Amino acid sequence: MNLPKRKQIRLPAYDYSTPGAYFVTVCTADRRCILSTISVGAAISRPPTDELVQLTTYGKIVELAISNIPECYPQISVDNYVIMPNHVHLLLQINTDESGRLIAAPTLSTVIGQMKRWASKRAGEGLWQKSFHEHVIRNDEDYSAIWEYIDTNPVKWTLDRYFVDAERIG
């Protein structure tokens, strides 16, 4: 039987443990809206408030998993994130030491895989689709645009490519 080949989504020959900033999107399995609810039409605040993005029980588990990333991997910082109903956006930084020297760091796949496993184990079920989308941030302008995208994503929920109407929630 010929199975379809998965599209290669990583940059060939790129070392994803290289210090720098990365934008990551992780989607729930079947894009189920199980992580949060968005109050459509609410005013934006920075960062999004509880009135705008209300986390479900699963969303609170995911938030804890995100906060654990720097605890498990001290060379990784979570600069910004948002937990949407069926996906999560993360702005991660792989850091150097105070002298600018490289620190042995895990790959981005290791970090995201660990976060996904931890959250699924705490939830008692698989929460995630296979793999994740990443973007290597190339400069300050790119970083600022992604920061803005994360902050404004909840107010643009109904325009989001991952938007699912209320009938498919859960």
N, C-alpha and C positions, 0 to 999 in steps of 0.2 A: 504494500500500500504506500503510495506517495503522499506524505504529509506536507502541508505547505511550510515553507521555510520562514522563520521569523525574520522580520526586517532588522538589519543591524542598526541600532540606534546610538551607539557610542562612537566617538571619533576614533578611527583606526590609529593605533600606535600612540594614543594620548595616555599619559600617566595620570589617572584620576586620584592620585594621592599627592599631586603637586600642589604646593601652597597657592591659594587664590580663592576667589569667590565663585560659587556655583548656585544656580537657580534650579530647584528640583520641584517637580510635580508628581505626586503619588495619587493614584485613583483607587477608589474602593472597587471591590469585585462587582462586576455587572453594573457599575456606576450607581449602586444603591445609595440613596440619600439617608445615611445613617449617622453622620458625624455631627451635623448641626442643622439649625434652621436659620434662615435669613429673613429678617423683617424688611420686606421689599418696601422701598419708599422712605426708609428711615434716613435721618440726616447722617452724613459721614462724620466720623471723628477719627483721630489718629492717636493710637491704634484703634481699630474697630472695637466698640464697646459691647458689653453683654446685651444691651438693648438691640443692637444690630445683628450680632452673631450669637446665637444661643446654642451652646454645646449640648449634645445629648450625652448619655452615659458613655457611649463609645467615643465621642468627641473628647470627653474629659480624660479618658484613658490615653488617647492619642496625644493630647496636650502634655500629659505627664511623660509619655514616651519621648516627645520632642525635648522637654526640659531635661531629660536624662542623657541626651546626646553628649553634652560637654562633660557630664560626670563620668561617662564610660570612655570618652575620647577627649582628653583635656586639650588636644591640639585642634579640636573642632569647635567653632562657635556658631550659634544660631543667631544670626543678625536680625532676622525678621521672619514671620510666618503668618499664615492664616489657615484656619480650618474651615473649609467650605462644606456644604452638605455631602458631597460625594468625592471630594478630593482635597488635598493639602498642598499648599505652596510653601516652600522653604527657601530661605536665602542663607546658605551655609558658607562658612569661611574655614579653609584649612590654613592654619597659622604657622609662622616661624617663631623661633624663640626671640628674646629681647634683642639679641645681636643680629637678627636677620638670618640666622642659620636654619637650615632645614631640620625639622623634627620628624622622626619616623612617624608617619601617619598612615592610618588605614585608607583603603580606597573608598571612594564615594559609595560604591556598591556595597561594601561591607557595612558602612554606617547606616545606610538606608535599609538594607536587609535586616540588620539587628533591630532597628526601630520598628520595622513592620512585624518581625517575629515577636518582639516584646509586647507590642500592643495587641496582636492577635491572641497571644497566650493569655494575657490579662482579660481579654474580652470573652475568651472561651470559644472562639470561632475565628475562621479566616476572614479578615476584613478587606484584604487588598487584592487588586489585580496583579498579575505577574509583571515584574520589572517596574520601571519608572522613567519619566522623561527628565533630562537634564540639559542645562545650557551653561557652558563655560563663560563666565563674565569676563569681558576683555578689557574694560576700562571704567573709569569713574562715571562717565555718562551712562553706560550700560547698567552699572550698579544702581544709579539713581533712578533710572527708568523702571527697573525691576522692583525696587523698593516701593515706588509709587504704585505700580501695578498690584503688588500684594496689598498695600493699604486700601486701594480703591476697589479691589475685586468684589467685596461683599455688596457694595451699592450698585454694581453692574451685574449682579447675579443673573437676572433674566436675560442678559445679553451674552452670558458666558458660554463658551463652546461646550461646557460640561453640564449646562442647565438641563434639568429634567423637571417636567411639570409635576404638580402635586399628586397625580394619580399613580406615579411610579415610586413615590417615597416609601421607604421601608423595605 
